[in-house]
Amino acid sequence: MTTTTPAGGAAEAAGQPTPTALTALIVDDEPDQLGLLTAYFHRAGCTVIALADAEHALALPDEVAPDLILLDLLLPGINGWELTGHLRERYPDCPIAIASVLDVEDYPDADVMLPKPVTKAQVQALVADVRQRR
């Protein structure tokens, strides 16, 4: 499991308070995608929990409470459809976004659907939307 916390950035340097960081749980088995998504969410001011499979996501301690979840569907072992259901039960108030190369029509019920490749602008908009709802 990789967890990264954002630095205060420009707001901190300007003496302004930084907004409370959201915690984003990202599950993607492709190392390049996981790294890119982690960087996008980190740059958007999120603390990131980056995992390569569903089993690790399901094994997270009860104290972990993500503000946003982003899942790939094509995962080894427990797939993204099954994981979506488990995480929806565990975190009923947490928005779930699906990022996949599959057709959107094949996605499970989710709050946000992001066909790959996911862009930095899409991540920034998603984070801004979740932050606004808090």
C-alpha contacts under 8 A as a table, 3 or more apart, distances in Angstrom:
res1	aa1	res2	aa2	distance
1	M	49	I	6.75
1	M	50	A	5.98
1	M	51	L	5.39
1	M	52	A	7.95
1	M	56	H	7.67
2	T	48	V	7.59
2	T	49	I	5.65
2	T	50	A	5.09
2	T	51	L	6.78
3	T	47	T	6.96
3	T	48	V	5.24
3	T	49	I	4.48
3	T	50	A	6.31
4	T	42	H	7.30
4	T	47	T	5.51
4	T	48	V	5.18
4	T	49	I	6.88
5	T	42	H	7.07
5	T	46	C	6.74
5	T	47	T	4.32
5	T	48	V	6.56
6	P	21	A	7.66
6	P	42	H	5.63
6	P	43	R	7.16
6	P	45	G	5.54
6	P	46	C	6.13
6	P	47	T	6.00
7	A	45	G	7.77
8	G	11	A	6.33
8	G	12	E	4.81
8	G	13	A	7.44
8	G	18	T	6.02
9	G	12	E	5.52
9	G	13	A	6.35
10	A	13	A	4.97
10	A	14	A	6.06
11	A	14	A	5.12
11	A	15	G	6.37
11	A	16	Q	5.00
11	A	17	P	6.45
11	A	18	T	5.86
12	E	15	G	5.13
12	E	16	Q	5.46
12	E	17	P	6.19
12	E	18	T	6.17
13	A	16	Q	7.43
21	A	45	G	5.85
21	A	46	C	5.07
21	A	47	T	6.12
22	L	45	G	7.23
22	L	46	C	4.85
22	L	47	T	6.02
22	L	66	P	7.55
22	L	67	D	5.75
22	L	68	L	7.50
22	L	127	V	8.00
22	L	131	R	7.39
23	T	46	C	5.59
23	T	47	T	4.67
23	T	48	V	5.74
23	T	49	I	7.35
23	T	65	A	7.64
23	T	66	P	4.94
23	T	67	D	5.22
23	T	68	L	6.53
24	A	41	F	7.36
24	A	46	C	6.31
24	A	47	T	6.18
24	A	48	V	4.91
24	A	49	I	6.18
24	A	66	P	5.63
24	A	67	D	6.02
24	A	68	L	4.81
24	A	69	I	5.67
24	A	70	L	7.38
25	L	48	V	6.05
25	L	49	I	4.81
25	L	50	A	6.16
25	L	51	L	7.73
25	L	66	P	6.00
25	L	67	D	7.99
25	L	68	L	6.30
25	L	69	I	4.71
25	L	70	L	6.20
26	I	34	L	7.36
26	I	37	L	7.69
26	I	38	T	7.44
26	I	48	V	7.22
26	I	49	I	6.15
26	I	50	A	4.91
26	I	51	L	6.15
26	I	69	I	5.96
26	I	70	L	4.80
26	I	71	L	5.94
27	V	34	L	7.33
27	V	50	A	6.11
27	V	51	L	4.81
27	V	52	A	5.53
27	V	53	D	6.08
27	V	54	A	6.91
27	V	57	A	7.33
27	V	70	L	6.41
27	V	71	L	4.95
27	V	72	D	6.20
28	D	31	P	7.48
28	D	33	Q	6.91
28	D	34	L	5.52
28	D	50	A	7.91
28	D	51	L	6.54
28	D	52	A	5.06
28	D	53	D	6.52
28	D	71	L	6.32
28	D	72	D	5.15
28	D	75	L	6.94
29	D	33	Q	7.95
29	D	34	L	7.07
29	D	51	L	7.56
29	D	52	A	4.24
29	D	53	D	5.86
29	D	72	D	7.75
29	D	75	L	6.01
29	D	76	P	7.44
30	E	33	Q	5.36
30	E	34	L	6.04
30	E	52	A	7.23
31	P	34	L	5.04
31	P	35	G	6.00
31	P	52	A	7.56
32	D	35	G	5.16
32	D	36	L	6.13
33	Q	36	L	5.08
33	Q	37	L	5.98
34	L	37	L	5.25
34	L	38	T	5.94
34	L	50	A	6.84
34	L	51	L	7.79
34	L	52	A	7.53
35	G	38	T	5.07
35	G	39	A	6.17
36	L	39	A	5.12
36	L	40	Y	6.24
37	L	40	Y	5.02
37	L	41	F	6.14
37	L	118	V	7.90
38	T	41	F	5.29
38	T	42	H	5.92
38	T	48	V	6.42
38	T	50	A	6.71
39	A	42	H	5.01
39	A	43	R	6.02
40	Y	43	R	5.21
40	Y	44	A	6.25
40	Y	120	K	5.55
40	Y	123	V	6.50
40	Y	124	Q	7.69
41	F	44	A	4.91
41	F	45	G	6.53
41	F	46	C	5.47
41	F	47	T	7.72
41	F	48	V	6.95
41	F	123	V	6.51
41	F	124	Q	7.47
41	F	127	V	7.77
42	H	45	G	5.20
42	H	46	C	4.91
42	H	47	T	6.34
42	H	48	V	6.57
43	R	46	C	7.23
44	A	123	V	7.43
44	A	124	Q	5.66
44	A	127	V	6.86
51	L	54	A	7.78
51	L	56	H	6.61
51	L	57	A	6.72
52	A	56	H	7.58
53	D	56	H	5.81
53	D	57	A	6.78
53	D	75	L	6.27
53	D	76	P	6.66
53	D	77	G	7.65
53	D	78	I	7.78
54	A	57	A	4.97
54	A	58	L	6.17
54	A	75	L	7.17
54	A	76	P	7.91
54	A	77	G	7.37
54	A	78	I	5.76
54	A	79	N	7.05
54	A	80	G	7.43
54	A	83	L	6.18
55	E	58	L	5.18
55	E	59	A	6.23
55	E	77	G	7.69
55	E	78	I	6.90
56	H	59	A	4.98
56	H	60	L	6.49
57	A	60	L	5.54
58	L	83	L	7.98
58	L	86	H	7.75
58	L	87	L	7.66
60	L	64	V	6.57
61	P	64	V	5.69
62	D	65	A	7.42
65	A	91	Y	7.51
66	P	69	I	6.72
66	P	94	C	6.99
67	D	94	C	5.67
67	D	95	P	7.23
67	D	130	V	7.74
68	L	94	C	5.74
68	L	95	P	5.34
68	L	96	I	6.22
68	L	97	A	7.74
68	L	130	V	7.41
69	I	94	C	7.13
69	I	95	P	6.33
69	I	96	I	4.77
69	I	97	A	6.03
70	L	96	I	5.94
70	L	97	A	4.68
70	L	98	I	5.67
70	L	99	A	6.79
71	L	80	G	6.55
71	L	84	T	7.69
71	L	96	I	7.55
71	L	97	A	6.36
71	L	98	I	4.98
71	L	99	A	5.95
72	D	75	L	6.71
72	D	80	G	5.93
72	D	98	I	6.01
72	D	99	A	5.16
72	D	100	S	5.41
73	L	79	N	5.98
73	L	80	G	3.77
73	L	81	W	6.21
73	L	98	I	7.24
73	L	99	A	7.32
73	L	100	S	6.05
73	L	107	Y	7.79
74	L	79	N	5.94
74	L	80	G	6.11
74	L	100	S	7.59
75	L	78	I	6.64
75	L	79	N	4.85
75	L	80	G	6.08
76	P	79	N	6.31
78	I	82	E	6.38
78	I	83	L	6.58
79	N	82	E	5.56
79	N	83	L	6.17
80	G	83	L	4.87
80	G	84	T	5.89
81	W	84	T	5.23
81	W	85	G	6.69
81	W	107	Y	7.59
81	W	108	P	5.81
82	E	85	G	5.32
82	E	86	H	6.47
83	L	86	H	5.07
83	L	87	L	6.04
84	T	87	L	5.27
84	T	88	R	5.93
84	T	96	I	7.65
84	T	108	P	7.39
84	T	110	A	7.96
85	G	88	R	5.09
85	G	89	E	6.33
86	H	89	E	5.29
86	H	90	R	6.27
87	L	90	R	4.91
87	L	91	Y	5.71
87	L	92	P	7.65
88	R	91	Y	5.30
88	R	92	P	5.05
88	R	93	D	8.00
88	R	94	C	7.55
88	R	96	I	7.74
89	E	92	P	5.51
91	Y	94	C	5.41
95	P	110	A	7.70
95	P	111	D	5.77
95	P	112	V	7.76
95	P	130	V	7.82
96	I	110	A	5.58
96	I	111	D	5.41
96	I	112	V	6.51
97	A	110	A	5.96
97	A	111	D	5.80
97	A	112	V	4.41
97	A	113	M	5.68
97	A	114	L	6.99
98	I	107	Y	7.22
98	I	110	A	6.66
98	I	112	V	6.33
98	I	113	M	5.03
98	I	114	L	5.85
98	I	115	P	7.79
99	A	113	M	6.35
99	A	114	L	4.67
99	A	115	P	5.38
99	A	116	K	5.87
99	A	118	V	7.13
100	S	103	D	7.87
100	S	114	L	6.88
100	S	115	P	5.21
100	S	116	K	5.25
100	S	117	P	7.99
101	V	115	P	5.83
101	V	116	K	5.13
101	V	117	P	7.55
102	L	106	D	6.65
102	L	107	Y	7.55
102	L	115	P	7.28
103	D	106	D	5.50
103	D	107	Y	7.17
103	D	115	P	7.54
104	V	107	Y	5.28
104	V	113	M	6.89
104	V	115	P	6.87
107	Y	110	A	7.63
107	Y	113	M	7.64
110	A	113	M	6.75
114	L	118	V	6.36
114	L	122	Q	7.98
115	P	118	V	6.51
118	V	122	Q	6.58
118	V	123	V	7.43
119	T	122	Q	5.22
119	T	123	V	6.51
120	K	123	V	5.15
120	K	124	Q	6.15
121	A	124	Q	5.04
121	A	125	A	6.13
122	Q	125	A	5.15
122	Q	126	L	6.11
123	V	126	L	5.02
123	V	127	V	6.10
124	Q	127	V	5.19
124	Q	128	A	6.06
125	A	128	A	5.06
125	A	129	D	6.10
126	L	129	D	5.15
126	L	130	V	6.27
127	V	130	V	5.17
127	V	131	R	5.99
128	A	131	R	5.06
128	A	132	Q	6.06
129	D	132	Q	5.11
129	D	133	R	6.36
130	V	133	R	5.16
130	V	134	R	6.50
131	R	134	R	5.36
